[in-house]
Amino acid sequence: MKRLEIIGFKRASLGKKDAQALRLEASVPCVLYGGESQIHFHVPMILFRELVYTPEAHIVDMNIEGDIYECMLQDIQFHPVNELILHADFLLLHKDKLVKMQIPTQIVGVSPGVQQGGKLVMKSKKLLVRALPANLPDQITVDITGLELGKSIKVKDLTIEGFEILDAPNNAILSIEVPRGLKGK
């Protein structure tokens, strides 16, 4: 699992007006859950670029005024019009507690169905996984070698170790669709 360090600063006061003032300074109000008590802090908005605007999953080393917490991004809220980050929630990771996280899928191999003119259609770019923090994968590899026209790969077809996929076993991850030009043949 990729790691990313983010530097945060404790919030002196809480409330709607203080949160708005932080946003005007290009900072995001945040909360860290999962410890003995919640930690309220803020992070410069520019530091979210590598965490939010990427298809990869990350474990975050949150540095809040010298105290480092291993956590993950739990939830994030965006402004409905201008897409600015309004708020972020982080979850403290414990080595012995299972966590749920969206993990991206990675396609490998060459499909005979695509070579025959079929169209590869991604149905799930990310899958929900439950595992210990040490066992969280960087990505879930989906091998399409041998996938014919009109066939699909479902969650139950994947071979995994060390984690559990929580998506329904019959959910399709990807499929090879037959184009209209080949249906009549």
N, C-alpha and C positions, 0 to 999 in steps of 0.2 A: 504494500500500500504506500502510495506517495505521501510525503509529509510536507507541510507548509507551515512556516512560522509567521504569525501575525502579532503585531504589537498593539496592545490596548491600554486605555487609561481609565482608572476608576472614576465613576460619576459622583460628583459632590452632592447633587440633589436630583431627585426623581420628579417626574410629572410631565404633563403635556407641553407646557411652555419651555421647559428645559430641553426636552427632546427636539422641539422645533428649532431652538437656538443651536443645538448641535448639528442638525441637518443643514442649517444655513452656513455653518462653518465647514461643510463637506465632510461631516463625521456621521457615523451610523451608531445609534444607541443599540446596545446588545445586552443579553442576559446569558449567564452561564448556569445551567441547571445540573443537578445530579450530585452535588456535594452536600455538605452539612447544611449550608445555606446558599441562597442564590447570590451571585455576584453580578452587580450592575456595572457596566463599563461602556466605553465608546471606542470606536476604531475609525481611523481615517478611511474614507470611502475608496480611495485608490488601492488600498491593500486587499480589497475583495476581488479585484480583477482576476487573479490567478485561481481563486477558489470558486467563484460563481460562474464566470464566463468561460468555462472549459467543460468538455465532456467527461473528464477524468474525476474519480473520487479521491478525496484527500482526508488524511488525519491531520488535524490542526494542532500545532504546538502554540498555545495562546500564552503570550508573555504579557501579563497585566502588572505593570510597574515592578518588574523583577520576579514575580511569582509565575512559574510556568505550569500550565495545565494542559494535559493531553485530552483533546476533545474532538468533536465532529460537528459540522453544521447540521442542526436539527431542522430549522425552519427559517425562511427568509420572506420578508414582505416587500413588495415593490409598489411604487406609486402607479395608479392605474393609467395615467396619461403620459408622464415623462419617463417612466421606467426607472426612476432613481430608487435606490435601496432605502426603505423607511426604517426597517428594524430587522435584527437577526437574533436567533436563538441558537445557543451551542449546548451540547450535551457532554458532560464530563465522562470520560471513558474509564472504566474499572477493568483491570486485567481478568477478573473472574466473572464478569457479568456479560451476558449476551447482548448484542446491539443489533438493530435493524438499519440497513443502509441501502440506498439505490446504487447498484454497481453497473457500469456500462458493459455492453456486449461488444465483442471484437470478432469479426468474420475472418476466417482463414481458409485457404484452399481455393480450388477452382471447380465450379459446378458444371457437369455436363449439360444440365438443363439450360444454363446461361449460354453456353457455347452453341447450343442448338437454336438460340434466338429467344429464349425465355427471359422474363424480367424478374430480377431479384427485388422482392418487396420486404422491407424491414417492418415488422409489426411491433417489436419491443426493442427499443434502443438501450433500455436499462431494465434490470431485474431487481426485485426486492430480496435482499439476502439477510439471514440471521446467522451471526457467528460471534466468537470471542474476538476482541480487537486484534489480537495477534494473527488470527486466521482470515481476516478480511482480505479478499483478493483485489488486485489492481483492476482486473477486468475478467469477464467470463468469456472464454474462447468458444466460438461456435464454428465447427468444421463443416464446410459445405461440400467437401469432396464426395462425390457420389450422389448428390442431390439432383434428381431428374425433374423434367417438366411436370408441373402440376403438383409437386410434392412440397412438404413443409417440414420444418424442424420444430418440435414442441419442447416445452420445458422438461417433460419426462424423458426426452431423448438425450439430455446432457449427462455426462459423467462428471461428478464433482466430489471433492474431498475436503473435509475440514469446515464446511459451511452448509447451510440449508437454504434452498431457494423457496421463498414463500408465495411466489406466483402460482396460480393454478396449474397442475401438471398438464392439462390439455390446451393451455394457451400456446398459440403459435408464436415463435420468435421471428421467424422469417419464412418466406415461401418463394417458389419459382412459379410465376404466373405464365400461362400460355397466352401469347399475343393473338389477336384476332386473325392475323394472316395465317397462323399455323393451325387454328382450330378446325378449319374445313378439311385439312389434309388427313 
